[in-house]
Amino acid sequence: MKEFIEDNYFAELIKKRPPEDNREGPPFKLFLYVQMLSYAAPLLFSIAIKTTKRWVKTEAEKKEADNFKLQTELQHLRYQLQPHFFFNSLNNIYSLVDISPDKAKSTIHSLGKLMRYLLYETSTELVPLSKEIEFMRKYIDLMNLRLTDKTTVESSFPISEPQTKIAPLLFISLIENAFKHGVSASKESVISIDMITNENVVIFKIENYNFPKQINDKSGSGIGLPNLKKRLELLYPGKHLFQQEIKNGIYSVYLKIEI
């Protein structure tokens, strides 16, 4: 009796077991997904590479265009400064013609040397700082020819190493400005010019008495300082400090450049 019951039990289990064809296996959709992924992966990888190359090319072209625009603007500013400098120097020579013809002749000779540097040696992106110092010294000597004993000029420049380089003509506008506004025919005045170098930093300080020009004074075009500020923004973005103030009748400028 017991054996009969056990046989019936196992027979029922066999009946309940699903047929071979209905047994569970990997889902068909999963198989399709795996196949699609195997084909799509190389395609997506190829698209990613092409997109990256296109982005790199676009960025390179944009950088090249920005650099060309920068160089064009800097060149324009440099060309703007040259006639400005020449015009102001001629005004100084003109004032000497009647007072001292001999000084006027000497001034014209000195101006020729300055213009040679201005036209032929400042067309590069960087120049030796020693060349700029030599240029500033000659300009100060040129301006001293037209000064009276009422004006005292003090200047101090470092003996710069030849390897130290900087963008050309960054300081001359400040010196021009000092001689333009810091000299009086009837009052005593002092112009103080000082440059310090420390590793990769150049500090330029200048102070002069402030004698405001009359409204009808056309001795200069007034583009020197705006030109300088614009060039500093383009050449040394985030790497310069420019401060100016008038206090107790003294105009002072502090310029720091990380080179």
C-alpha positions as a LaTeX table, in Angstrom:
\begin{tabular}{lrrr}
\hline
Residue & $x$ (\AA) & $y$ (\AA) & $z$ (\AA) \\
\hline
Met1 & 0.00 & 0.00 & 0.00 \\
Lys2 & 2.79 & 2.34 & 0.93 \\
Glu3 & 4.65 & 1.65 & $-2.33$ \\
Phe4 & 1.48 & 2.38 & $-4.33$ \\
Ile5 & 1.12 & 5.80 & $-2.69$ \\
Glu6 & 4.77 & 6.72 & $-3.37$ \\
Asp7 & 4.44 & 5.70 & $-7.02$ \\
Asn8 & 1.37 & 7.89 & $-7.43$ \\
Tyr9 & 3.17 & 10.84 & $-5.78$ \\
Phe10 & 6.14 & 10.72 & $-8.13$ \\
Ala11 & 3.83 & 10.24 & $-11.10$ \\
Glu12 & 2.01 & 13.47 & $-10.20$ \\
Leu13 & 5.34 & 15.34 & $-9.93$ \\
Ile14 & 6.35 & 14.18 & $-13.38$ \\
Lys15 & 3.03 & 15.36 & $-14.82$ \\
Lys16 & 3.48 & 18.81 & $-13.27$ \\
Arg17 & 7.02 & 19.28 & $-14.70$ \\
Pro18 & 6.90 & 21.62 & $-17.72$ \\
Pro19 & 7.68 & 20.24 & $-21.13$ \\
Glu20 & 11.23 & 20.53 & $-22.50$ \\
Asp21 & 10.23 & 23.33 & $-24.88$ \\
Asn22 & 8.67 & 25.40 & $-22.09$ \\
Arg23 & 11.61 & 25.36 & $-19.71$ \\
Glu24 & 12.96 & 28.79 & $-18.72$ \\
Gly25 & 16.12 & 30.10 & $-20.50$ \\
Pro26 & 17.81 & 33.49 & $-21.20$ \\
Pro27 & 15.21 & 36.10 & $-22.31$ \\
Phe28 & 15.21 & 36.72 & $-26.06$ \\
Lys29 & 15.14 & 40.52 & $-25.55$ \\
Leu30 & 18.35 & 40.37 & $-23.53$ \\
Phe31 & 20.00 & 38.54 & $-26.41$ \\
Leu32 & 18.90 & 41.31 & $-28.82$ \\
Tyr33 & 20.22 & 44.03 & $-26.49$ \\
Val34 & 23.61 & 42.33 & $-26.26$ \\
Gln35 & 23.80 & 42.01 & $-30.04$ \\
Met36 & 22.77 & 45.65 & $-30.59$ \\
Leu37 & 25.32 & 46.83 & $-28.04$ \\
Ser38 & 28.08 & 44.86 & $-29.72$ \\
Tyr39 & 27.32 & 46.66 & $-33.00$ \\
Ala40 & 26.60 & 50.10 & $-31.48$ \\
Ala41 & 29.70 & 50.36 & $-29.26$ \\
Pro42 & 32.24 & 50.71 & $-32.13$ \\
Leu43 & 29.90 & 53.17 & $-33.88$ \\
Leu44 & 29.52 & 55.35 & $-30.78$ \\
Phe45 & 33.27 & 55.20 & $-30.17$ \\
Ser46 & 33.92 & 56.34 & $-33.74$ \\
Ile47 & 31.44 & 59.21 & $-33.39$ \\
Ala48 & 33.07 & 60.27 & $-30.11$ \\
Ile49 & 36.52 & 60.34 & $-31.72$ \\
Lys50 & 35.31 & 62.40 & $-34.69$ \\
Thr51 & 33.46 & 64.82 & $-32.40$ \\
Thr52 & 36.55 & 65.26 & $-30.23$ \\
Lys53 & 38.76 & 65.91 & $-33.25$ \\
Arg54 & 36.26 & 68.44 & $-34.59$ \\
Trp55 & 36.15 & 70.21 & $-31.19$ \\
Val56 & 39.95 & 70.31 & $-30.94$ \\
Lys57 & 40.18 & 71.74 & $-34.47$ \\
Thr58 & 37.51 & 74.36 & $-33.71$ \\
Glu59 & 39.27 & 75.39 & $-30.50$ \\
Ala60 & 42.61 & 75.65 & $-32.31$ \\
Glu61 & 41.06 & 77.83 & $-35.02$ \\
Lys62 & 39.39 & 80.01 & $-32.38$ \\
Lys63 & 42.66 & 80.37 & $-30.49$ \\
Glu64 & 44.47 & 81.28 & $-33.71$ \\
Ala65 & 41.80 & 83.87 & $-34.57$ \\
Asp66 & 41.99 & 85.36 & $-31.05$ \\
Asn67 & 45.77 & 85.52 & $-31.27$ \\
Phe68 & 45.60 & 87.21 & $-34.67$ \\
Lys69 & 43.11 & 89.73 & $-33.30$ \\
Leu70 & 45.36 & 90.37 & $-30.29$ \\
Gln71 & 48.44 & 90.91 & $-32.44$ \\
Thr72 & 46.50 & 93.22 & $-34.79$ \\
Glu73 & 45.23 & 95.31 & $-31.88$ \\
Leu74 & 48.68 & 95.49 & $-30.30$ \\
Gln75 & 50.20 & 96.54 & $-33.60$ \\
His76 & 47.56 & 99.26 & $-33.93$ \\
Leu77 & 48.32 & 100.52 & $-30.42$ \\
Arg78 & 52.06 & 100.51 & $-31.15$ \\
Tyr79 & 51.57 & 102.45 & $-34.39$ \\
Gln80 & 49.31 & 104.84 & $-32.49$ \\
Leu81 & 52.04 & 105.46 & $-29.92$ \\
Gln82 & 54.84 & 106.19 & $-32.41$ \\
Pro83 & 53.40 & 109.36 & $-33.98$ \\
His84 & 52.19 & 110.44 & $-30.53$ \\
Phe85 & 55.74 & 110.22 & $-29.19$ \\
Phe86 & 57.18 & 111.96 & $-32.26$ \\
Phe87 & 54.59 & 114.75 & $-32.09$ \\
Asn88 & 55.31 & 115.47 & $-28.42$ \\
Ser89 & 59.06 & 115.46 & $-29.03$ \\
Leu90 & 58.73 & 117.91 & $-31.92$ \\
Asn91 & 56.75 & 120.23 & $-29.66$ \\
Asn92 & 59.62 & 120.19 & $-27.17$ \\
Ile93 & 62.15 & 120.94 & $-29.92$ \\
Tyr94 & 59.97 & 123.74 & $-31.28$ \\
Ser95 & 60.02 & 125.45 & $-27.88$ \\
Leu96 & 63.85 & 125.45 & $-27.96$ \\
Val97 & 64.35 & 126.92 & $-31.43$ \\
Asp98 & 64.04 & 130.56 & $-30.38$ \\
Ile99 & 65.47 & 130.13 & $-26.88$ \\
Ser100 & 68.54 & 128.05 & $-27.69$ \\
Pro101 & 69.22 & 127.08 & $-31.33$ \\
Asp102 & 72.26 & 125.00 & $-30.34$ \\
Lys103 & 70.18 & 122.97 & $-27.90$ \\
Ala104 & 67.53 & 122.55 & $-30.57$ \\
Lys105 & 70.11 & 121.06 & $-32.95$ \\
Ser106 & 71.37 & 118.69 & $-30.27$ \\
Thr107 & 67.80 & 117.70 & $-29.48$ \\
Ile108 & 67.06 & 116.85 & $-33.12$ \\
His109 & 70.13 & 114.62 & $-33.21$ \\
Ser110 & 69.05 & 112.84 & $-30.02$ \\
Leu111 & 65.51 & 112.48 & $-31.34$ \\
Gly112 & 66.88 & 110.73 & $-34.44$ \\
Lys113 & 68.48 & 108.06 & $-32.23$ \\
Leu114 & 65.25 & 107.59 & $-30.30$ \\
Met115 & 63.16 & 107.27 & $-33.45$ \\
Arg116 & 65.58 & 104.68 & $-34.84$ \\
Tyr117 & 64.91 & 102.49 & $-31.81$ \\
Leu118 & 61.20 & 103.23 & $-31.93$ \\
Leu119 & 60.83 & 102.30 & $-35.60$ \\
Tyr120 & 63.26 & 99.42 & $-36.04$ \\
Glu121 & 63.75 & 97.68 & $-32.69$ \\
Thr122 & 60.29 & 97.65 & $-31.12$ \\
Ser123 & 58.45 & 95.66 & $-33.79$ \\
Thr124 & 59.04 & 92.40 & $-31.90$ \\
Glu125 & 56.81 & 91.00 & $-29.19$ \\
Leu126 & 59.52 & 91.31 & $-26.52$ \\
Val127 & 62.70 & 93.36 & $-26.20$ \\
Pro128 & 65.55 & 93.20 & $-23.70$ \\
Leu129 & 64.74 & 95.32 & $-20.65$ \\
Ser130 & 68.22 & 96.81 & $-20.92$ \\
Lys131 & 67.27 & 98.27 & $-24.33$ \\
Glu132 & 64.15 & 99.85 & $-22.86$ \\
Ile133 & 66.19 & 101.34 & $-20.03$ \\
Glu134 & 68.68 & 102.79 & $-22.51$ \\
Phe135 & 65.79 & 104.27 & $-24.51$ \\
Met136 & 64.29 & 105.86 & $-21.38$ \\
Arg137 & 67.63 & 107.29 & $-20.30$ \\
Lys138 & 68.12 & 108.92 & $-23.70$ \\
Tyr139 & 64.62 & 110.37 & $-23.61$ \\
Ile140 & 65.21 & 111.82 & $-20.14$ \\
Asp141 & 68.47 & 113.37 & $-21.37$ \\
Leu142 & 66.56 & 114.79 & $-24.33$ \\
Met143 & 63.93 & 116.35 & $-22.05$ \\
Asn144 & 66.59 & 117.75 & $-19.73$ \\
Leu145 & 67.84 & 119.96 & $-22.57$ \\
Arg146 & 64.72 & 122.12 & $-22.39$ \\
Leu147 & 64.44 & 122.30 & $-18.59$ \\
Thr148 & 65.47 & 125.22 & $-16.43$ \\
Asp149 & 67.12 & 125.08 & $-13.04$ \\
Lys150 & 63.68 & 125.14 & $-11.46$ \\
Thr151 & 63.10 & 121.47 & $-12.31$ \\
Thr152 & 65.06 & 118.62 & $-10.76$ \\
Val153 & 64.97 & 115.19 & $-12.39$ \\
Glu154 & 65.93 & 112.13 & $-10.35$ \\
Ser155 & 66.09 & 108.72 & $-12.01$ \\
Ser156 & 67.22 & 105.27 & $-10.93$ \\
Phe157 & 67.33 & 102.19 & $-13.17$ \\
Pro158 & 68.68 & 98.70 & $-12.50$ \\
Ile159 & 71.58 & 97.18 & $-14.36$ \\
Ser160 & 69.34 & 94.61 & $-16.04$ \\
Glu161 & 70.49 & 91.17 & $-17.15$ \\
Pro162 & 70.38 & 90.73 & $-20.95$ \\
Gln163 & 68.00 & 87.75 & $-20.65$ \\
Thr164 & 65.26 & 89.83 & $-18.97$ \\
Lys165 & 62.70 & 90.72 & $-21.63$ \\
Ile166 & 59.52 & 92.76 & $-21.66$ \\
Ala167 & 56.97 & 94.19 & $-24.09$ \\
Pro168 & 58.37 & 97.40 & $-25.63$ \\
Leu169 & 57.35 & 100.99 & $-24.86$ \\
Leu170 & 55.35 & 100.36 & $-21.71$ \\
Phe171 & 56.98 & 103.06 & $-19.57$ \\
Ile172 & 57.70 & 105.89 & $-21.97$ \\
Ser173 & 54.15 & 107.30 & $-21.81$ \\
Leu174 & 54.48 & 107.69 & $-18.03$ \\
Ile175 & 57.75 & 109.57 & $-18.41$ \\
Glu176 & 56.28 & 111.75 & $-21.15$ \\
Asn177 & 53.35 & 112.50 & $-18.91$ \\
Ala178 & 55.64 & 113.54 & $-16.05$ \\
Phe179 & 57.51 & 116.04 & $-18.23$ \\
Lys180 & 54.27 & 117.33 & $-19.71$ \\
His181 & 52.43 & 117.95 & $-16.41$ \\
Gly182 & 55.26 & 118.15 & $-13.90$ \\
Val183 & 57.21 & 121.14 & $-15.20$ \\
Ser184 & 56.47 & 124.81 & $-14.55$ \\
Ala185 & 58.17 & 127.85 & $-15.99$ \\
Ser186 & 57.78 & 129.81 & $-12.75$ \\
Lys187 & 57.67 & 127.23 & $-9.93$ \\
Glu188 & 60.18 & 124.71 & $-8.67$ \\
Ser189 & 59.38 & 121.06 & $-9.25$ \\
Val190 & 60.80 & 117.56 & $-8.94$ \\
Ile191 & 60.37 & 114.55 & $-11.20$ \\
Ser192 & 61.34 & 111.23 & $-9.62$ \\
Ile193 & 61.65 & 108.05 & $-11.72$ \\
Asp194 & 62.51 & 104.69 & $-10.20$ \\
Met195 & 62.60 & 101.15 & $-11.59$ \\
Ile196 & 63.22 & 97.98 & $-9.56$ \\
Thr197 & 63.56 & 94.40 & $-10.80$ \\
Asn198 & 63.17 & 91.35 & $-8.60$ \\
Glu199 & 63.34 & 87.92 & $-10.26$ \\
Asn200 & 60.33 & 87.91 & $-12.64$ \\
Val201 & 58.82 & 91.21 & $-11.43$ \\
Val202 & 59.42 & 94.73 & $-12.72$ \\
Ile203 & 58.25 & 97.67 & $-10.60$ \\
Phe204 & 58.15 & 101.18 & $-12.04$ \\
Lys205 & 57.38 & 104.22 & $-9.90$ \\
Ile206 & 57.19 & 107.82 & $-10.96$ \\
Glu207 & 56.25 & 111.00 & $-9.09$ \\
Asn208 & 55.99 & 114.58 & $-10.28$ \\
Tyr209 & 54.48 & 117.87 & $-9.24$ \\
Asn210 & 51.10 & 118.33 & $-10.81$ \\
Phe211 & 50.62 & 121.47 & $-12.88$ \\
Pro212 & 47.34 & 120.98 & $-14.76$ \\
Lys213 & 47.39 & 122.18 & $-18.36$ \\
Gln214 & 45.02 & 124.80 & $-19.58$ \\
Ile215 & 41.97 & 123.67 & $-21.55$ \\
Asn216 & 43.29 & 125.34 & $-24.69$ \\
Asp217 & 46.70 & 123.61 & $-24.38$ \\
Lys218 & 47.10 & 121.34 & $-27.43$ \\
Ser219 & 50.64 & 120.19 & $-26.71$ \\
Gly220 & 49.58 & 116.55 & $-26.62$ \\
Ser221 & 46.83 & 114.28 & $-27.83$ \\
Gly222 & 46.22 & 112.63 & $-24.46$ \\
Ile223 & 46.32 & 109.06 & $-25.80$ \\
Gly224 & 49.42 & 107.96 & $-23.89$ \\
Leu225 & 47.86 & 106.62 & $-20.68$ \\
Pro226 & 44.76 & 105.04 & $-22.29$ \\
Asn227 & 47.09 & 103.37 & $-24.79$ \\
Leu228 & 49.27 & 102.03 & $-21.98$ \\
Lys229 & 46.34 & 100.67 & $-19.97$ \\
Lys230 & 44.93 & 98.88 & $-23.01$ \\
Arg231 & 48.27 & 97.31 & $-23.87$ \\
Leu232 & 48.75 & 96.12 & $-20.28$ \\
Glu233 & 45.32 & 94.45 & $-20.37$ \\
Leu234 & 46.20 & 92.66 & $-23.61$ \\
Leu235 & 49.81 & 91.74 & $-22.85$ \\
Tyr236 & 49.71 & 91.00 & $-19.12$ \\
Pro237 & 46.13 & 90.05 & $-18.18$ \\
Gly238 & 46.00 & 89.33 & $-14.47$ \\
Lys239 & 49.76 & 89.87 & $-14.21$ \\
His240 & 50.02 & 93.62 & $-13.70$ \\
Leu241 & 49.00 & 96.27 & $-11.21$ \\
Phe242 & 48.56 & 99.89 & $-12.29$ \\
Gln243 & 47.79 & 102.57 & $-9.69$ \\
Gln244 & 47.77 & 106.35 & $-9.99$ \\
Glu245 & 46.79 & 109.16 & $-7.64$ \\
Ile246 & 47.16 & 112.87 & $-6.97$ \\
Lys247 & 47.87 & 113.73 & $-3.34$ \\
Asn248 & 49.08 & 117.05 & $-1.92$ \\
Gly249 & 49.82 & 118.31 & $-5.41$ \\
Ile250 & 51.96 & 115.26 & $-6.27$ \\
Tyr251 & 50.95 & 112.91 & $-9.07$ \\
Ser252 & 52.26 & 109.39 & $-8.57$ \\
Val253 & 52.10 & 106.16 & $-10.57$ \\
Tyr254 & 52.89 & 102.63 & $-9.44$ \\
Leu255 & 53.20 & 99.92 & $-12.09$ \\
Lys256 & 54.03 & 96.31 & $-11.29$ \\
Ile257 & 54.43 & 93.71 & $-14.05$ \\
Glu258 & 55.04 & 89.98 & $-13.72$ \\
Ile259 & 57.20 & 89.03 & $-16.69$ \\
\hline
\end{tabular}
